[in-house]
Amino acid sequence: MTVHVLHNEAMQRFEATVDGWLCVADYSLRNGVVWMTHTEVPRAVSGRGIAAELVRTALAWAEQQGHKVQPACSYVASYMRRNPETMKLLAS
């Protein structure tokens, strides 16, 4: 399944609409640190890798922009642990 993720800068989130359901990864940018605050995928479309794609896209954007990441969301923290190549983005 291909998930088309959009960066909604005005809302500070990455989003995808799947089968009519809005899925999001919210963030807040403060002093060059992307605080990943919340990831939400409705139960109706869960289990398809949507959250992973939202977070992967958000982390790729953060890296491209030269930002560090603070995983305030437990899903983002777990994703980063499962994908050790992303740990270089971790804010200290």
C-alpha positions in Angstrom: 0.0 0.0 0.0 1.3 3.4 -0.9 0.6 6.2 1.6 0.8 9.8 0.2 2.0 12.0 3.0 1.6 15.8 2.8 3.5 18.3 5.0 0.9 20.8 6.3 3.3 23.5 7.6 0.4 25.8 8.7 -0.9 23.1 11.1 2.6 21.8 11.9 1.9 18.2 11.0 2.4 15.5 8.4 -0.9 14.0 7.2 -2.3 11.4 5.0 -6.0 10.6 4.2 -6.6 6.9 3.8 -10.0 5.6 2.9 -11.4 8.9 4.0 -9.7 8.9 7.4 -7.3 11.6 8.3 -4.0 10.3 9.8 -1.5 12.7 11.4 1.9 13.2 12.9 1.9 16.5 14.8 5.0 18.4 15.6 6.2 21.7 17.1 9.4 23.4 15.9 11.3 25.2 18.6 14.9 26.5 18.3 15.8 24.0 15.6 14.3 21.0 17.4 11.3 19.2 16.0 9.2 18.1 18.9 7.2 15.2 17.6 4.1 15.5 19.9 1.4 13.1 18.6 0.8 10.4 16.0 -2.8 9.3 15.3 -4.2 6.7 12.9 -7.9 5.9 13.3 -8.6 2.3 14.2 -10.5 1.8 11.0 -7.2 2.1 9.0 -4.7 1.0 11.5 -2.2 -1.8 10.9 -1.3 -0.7 7.4 2.0 1.0 8.2 0.5 4.5 7.9 2.0 5.8 11.2 5.4 4.5 10.2 5.2 6.3 6.9 4.1 9.5 8.5 7.0 9.4 11.0 9.5 8.3 8.3 8.5 11.3 6.2 8.7 13.7 9.2 12.1 12.5 10.2 13.4 12.7 6.6 12.1 16.3 6.5 13.8 17.1 9.8 17.1 15.7 8.6 16.9 17.6 5.3 16.2 20.8 7.2 19.1 20.2 9.6 16.9 19.9 12.6 17.2 17.6 15.6 14.2 15.6 16.8 12.7 15.3 20.3 10.3 12.3 20.3 7.6 13.5 22.8 5.2 10.9 21.2 5.7 7.3 22.4 5.2 6.0 18.9 7.9 8.2 17.4 10.3 7.2 20.2 9.5 3.5 19.5 10.0 4.1 15.7 13.4 5.7 16.3 14.5 2.8 18.5 13.4 0.3 15.8 15.2 2.3 13.1 18.6 3.0 14.6 19.7 5.0 11.6 17.3 7.8 12.8 19.0 8.1 16.2 21.5 10.6 14.8 18.6 13.0 14.7 17.9 12.7 18.4 18.1 16.0 20.3 20.3 15.8 23.4 
